[in-house]
Amino acid sequence: MLERIFRCASRKMWKDEGTPADSYYQVRPDCTDVPQSKFRIKAGRTLSARKWHAAFSPEGYLDIGKILSRVQRGGVHPSIRGEVWEFLLGCYDPNSTFDEREQIRQRRRVKYALLKEECREMFPLLGMGKFVTAPIITEDGEPVREPIVIQQINLEDEPAPLTNLDGTKGNSADPYIDASSSEVLKLSNGRGPMDKKEIQWKLTLHQIGLDVLRTDRTLVFYEKQENLSKLWDILAVYSWFDPDIGYCQGMSDLCSPMILLLEDEADAFWCFERLMRRLRGNFRCIGNSIGVEAQLGNLASITQVIDPKLHQHLETLGGADYLFAFRMLMVLFRREFSFGDSLYLWEMMWALEYDPDLVSTYEDDELTKENTERSKGKAKSRRQCGKFERENLRSGGKNAAAPLPISVFLVAGVLEHKSSKLTEARGLDDVIKILNDVTGSLDAKKACASKTDIMLAKHQPLKSNLGFINEQRHVGFSEMREELGLGILMPKETTYCFISRSRDGFTTAVVYDIINSFAAGKAIFLHIGIGLLVCNLIYNDS
């Protein structure tokens, strides 16, 4: 009895209070218009350092199930966020030991050092604590000899003796070129003339620099040149490491938190690389299209279901391609939420979607192969999966097309949340302005509610004169159904409906594979219960 009283008292004490997390991500004093994070560190909900360390066995095996459930409820304490993210993103296998992970870590650090050295041979400024913001070569591979370029690529702190491009000293044809700069401007990387891959890589370096200067500049952390240079180095190396994607605008927003959370540059690089494994399809360009357009198409279909009036209005304005939502999907709401809230949102999404097979999918390391062999033949434990991944397993989703990421549904939630204003927009410029106005004002907890319930409904449709389903069978969550007194009718295929019980209606409900239903020519009508869940979903067979 005393224990119950103590637990109740503890919950009451922390119910409305929490420690602000902004102190871990200090903002420059002159930036007075930066929104405060709504995320609060709450005892008993937020994954603390004590709970994190207690989840490891003496050998180092991690009980990932406990961690996922805690992250889904209250996020991760900023002091351990970096190391937790390494597991959520699939950098390390929870079924590995401390020693095995340390071996993998050291091996990756060596691999990153080799990659960085390879890039340095082509452009010696890399790793020197500097970066460029002006083009260093032309599209033909010729060096740019503008004064600003020469100034930026000078490796010396003091002016060096003038040197001609041919290496001779004396009166240079270009008075701005010194000895160190001429080394950087060489057309050869020591292995012969530059090939197309190297030219393309060097053409992106200044764009990376420009984006680095614009990334999270309100944070005190990026007042230091060394941190800006570290961000530039990682993005430059990644651009060389993954030439199919290279560098695209927005990647600096995705990489920035890794630099802040993980002190070692190599660790930050591999964590960013794992994140890009999830998102690189969005950045892939095929002809005149970019990968994210597929998700925008899914977003349009979902919005058509949850808010037909809004979808029709956007189509009327010429926004049927939903390109106005491009940024939210590309950088995962980094601009729509405060810095701290966006990190909270990320880790909640990763915890919900977590798949223990991520590591074996990503990694070709020998130690990982051994762990994979060790667990081969064993059924995947649903307890080690995120909540959405568990539901995907129950439905046999692994044999079907890859599920849509949660981010698509969150964007749909943002649009539904702003529906009243968006339906009054007179043009796409108004739509963009309305969405820009939400920057930093959204609440991550409400956007990706920790109390997210998933209802799986099946039915056997019977023919009727009206063409409506008149019989349905619900599977699971009977208590919720009885509590709310609401029913849900689904199309013929087994389909998921994600139901987020949110206080203010920010996130309502979306049908998971609604796209398949549209492709089959089925008419589906959805009625949203304000702030609660779906009231009805009717299948029309006419």
Steps between C-alpha positions, in 0.01 A plus 500: 500500500779742592673422172182583307460827690862587422455425130182708483670788680796479262276504195308798635822684576622456141165527328518865404863573574814416313852627451545706182753345262601830336800539730666210315472689169588857596378779274706809425395797718438720196244251360195609694230366265595131528201296627549300815476123486184348640683177577552449873721250678260311725593246764338165439433578134817629334772240449759596760869411516426266792229311312717490190799345672277259694368362170841342423604159626849459653625383157343796320183353349230767482135438587379711209133428577518694826678787329249528215206512735662774713599708196148476361361628831731789573799527271869484592693706751734735307807376692472151344321586177801438274570145621130409497465626143781272388279204591173647371660568162654155474867588555529220756326173567333481843603132504870588489736531798694804620820354354341423162362850468832655593672299228240613248532860615878500461475334160256764380719779629789363296275472193386861541861617540588327172203657323592842633863458397389401149300824483793701637722375221256660258435814706750566782274749679300210641578443867683833534226676696390702198245473220408672176186689401608599148537266198854363475474353148292546188279229351789424264730436794698822465604672826328822597758771576273762655651681802234371739578140399872550546436650843277213612727219383820648643632234738740738672414735784751752367546602134735262322751582225333547164526200273399450139266218408789318338676495836765764425548788740506863403254719315187294483257557217238523773625702802241342729632144470746400772684171553232330706216618279669372187507152654127507551434632150692225325302318236662173598434304817832320479351212299446677171243750367169540679228263391130584480432376855764727650385802300144443611610465861704821495208687343291426811755611762410869492126420515565293813686798645214739429251265667730448800498875561120499506450190716392546863682830527287595802686240707803598705658171391545629146670820605820296497674469166616149583140376525403661171805342339416160646152521349650595163757219517238233571268618222791524255618147582145365476459663159806307381398181683152489340543647149154385386348750744795733552391810687154656490369803681344395830761241592674752725179524708500121539870478585521793741353319806749214454792744535351642816411167663807290411839642585704275271477612137511144365216389731293799386571412135381141531190602695417749225569231239248270668241777501564555129437129438143571606466821304729474198207391282351847552817662365551268203447672166367295208472702183305812580344361816622460856424208730296695751230552236372147569443589865333824396262291288421284801447814707251628244302174514494500880390864515226424250366249752538685828405844366330483157406868508861606558631267230249633247592859587872429456430341164303807396800717591726284283663325792399143419870400498530612867844650434427756771558216752836413343712645780320324784573159350854577386635629832255323734336809649824670601354839405149439632610413854748653739842333504432299816150399392617381159751265666225372728275441202774313311576257780131429557454418130810277497386319813154436353647374170795311652585173327774282657594380150626850418853417610538187288347688206744789528823346619742264327737490796630154593390532862151593390494200269591278796213646705265448205607136468457458874137613483418330169205265525354688794172680444527875533382605843216749470603639835818627333300685233345844508124519535434564130746231395325249730172569326671463164624157604156391618353578161776324309621837378850375439372319193332812366624836386697706750268691734473874473717686751329665793624838375250493212212462744640774723505741206137407433432580867662843463286576194185384678595709802527810280204406281282797597767748388615301197147478359492881503826531303458679168814363341798273558699795634242527780530125566878526532471804726251323730731199530804722555315677781484175698880493520606429857144515632394136473506259791693179426321306771162574349628436148626153585298419811665254733162334558453382144263206460470283196178324414498215255154439355381227266163432354312272268298733275142400420310628198222743569275722298675805638843365415631554852667253729252367752721264693842548648733319735742683727830353607660619822466820701146407604527707815575812300212428265259456791633804681448725200186332371615538141535256214737491207426341163784409271538407130515138391875461553637486851594861557655701780352810643735705715311666781668772703307610807602861520348768721464776246441307183847566358545140397181320413507184293626373169451182303830320458481344154224720369693534176424140407131560553503800268698303240229233506239764418325485834321797643590559862347761726651596832339695782734641763399518863640831621821435688423137565481244223323378192122473540420316179674373195249388237568278205284572198478208259284677245 
